[in-house]
C-alpha cells in the first residue's frame, strides 16, 4: 500500500478540519484504515516540506504527486471530500 503524505501546521484551523475529516472517513469506511498516512508537521520536518511544491496546508501527496492543497475557502465538507478522493485514489493504486 502506498503512503499518503499529509503536510500540516500545528494550530492551523484547516488542518484541524483535516484531522476531523480523517476521523470521520475512517469511521465511515473501514477500508481507509488500511491506508498508510504520514502526517508531516512542516515546521518539524522543514527539509522534507521544502522539497514539495505547495503553499497552503493541509496538502496531500501520493508518490510525489500533489492530490490536494487547501484554499482559504475550504470548509470542513470540502476538505473531507478532497481527502476522500485522495484516499480512494490511494486505495486504487
C-alpha positions in Angstrom: 0.0 0.0 0.0 1.3 3.4 -0.9 1.8 6.1 1.7 -0.1 9.4 1.7 1.9 12.3 2.9 -0.2 15.0 4.7 1.5 18.2 5.3 0.1 20.3 8.1 0.8 23.0 10.7 0.1 22.9 14.4 -2.6 25.5 15.2 -3.9 25.7 11.6 -7.8 25.7 11.5 -7.9 24.0 8.1 -5.5 21.3 9.5 -7.9 20.8 12.4 -10.7 20.3 9.9 -8.5 17.8 8.1 -8.0 15.7 11.3 -11.7 15.8 11.9 -12.4 14.7 8.3 -9.9 11.9 8.5 -11.5 10.6 11.8 -15.0 10.7 10.1 -13.7 9.0 7.0 -12.1 6.2 8.9 -15.3 5.7 10.9 -17.4 5.6 7.8 -15.2 3.3 5.6 -13.2 0.6 7.3 -11.1 0.1 4.1 -9.5 3.5 4.7 -7.9 2.1 7.9 -5.6 0.1 5.5 -4.0 3.3 4.2 -0.6 4.5 5.4 -1.0 8.1 6.4 2.1 10.1 7.2 1.3 13.4 9.0 4.2 15.8 8.4 4.4 18.9 10.5 6.1 21.3 8.2 8.0 23.2 11.0 9.4 20.0 12.4 10.3 18.5 9.0 11.4 21.6 7.1 13.7 19.9 4.7 11.0 17.5 3.5 8.4 20.3 3.4 10.7 22.5 1.4 11.2 19.7 -1.1 7.5 19.8 -2.0 5.7 22.4 -4.1 2.8 23.8 -2.0 1.8 27.0 -0.3 -1.1 26.1 2.0 -1.8 23.3 4.4 -3.2 20.8 4.6 -1.7 19.3 1.4 -1.7 15.7 0.4 0.8 13.9 -1.8 0.8 10.4 -3.1 4.1 9.2 -4.7 5.3 12.8 -5.1 2.1 13.9 -6.8 0.0 16.6 -5.1 -3.5 15.4 -4.8 -4.9 18.3 -2.8 -3.9 21.7 -1.4 -6.3 23.6 0.8 -7.5 27.0 0.0 -8.9 29.7 2.3 -12.5 29.0 1.1 -12.4 25.3 2.0 -15.0 24.2 4.6 -14.8 21.0 6.6 -17.1 19.4 4.0 -14.8 20.4 1.1 -11.8 19.2 3.0 -13.5 15.9 3.7 -14.5 15.5 0.0 -10.9 16.1 -1.1 -9.4 13.8 1.5 -11.9 11.1 0.5 -10.9 11.5 -3.2 -7.2 11.2 -2.2 -8.0 8.1 0.0 -9.9 6.5 -2.9 -7.0 7.1 -5.3 -4.5 5.7 -2.9 -6.6 2.5 -2.4 -6.9 2.1 -6.2 -3.2 2.4 -6.8 
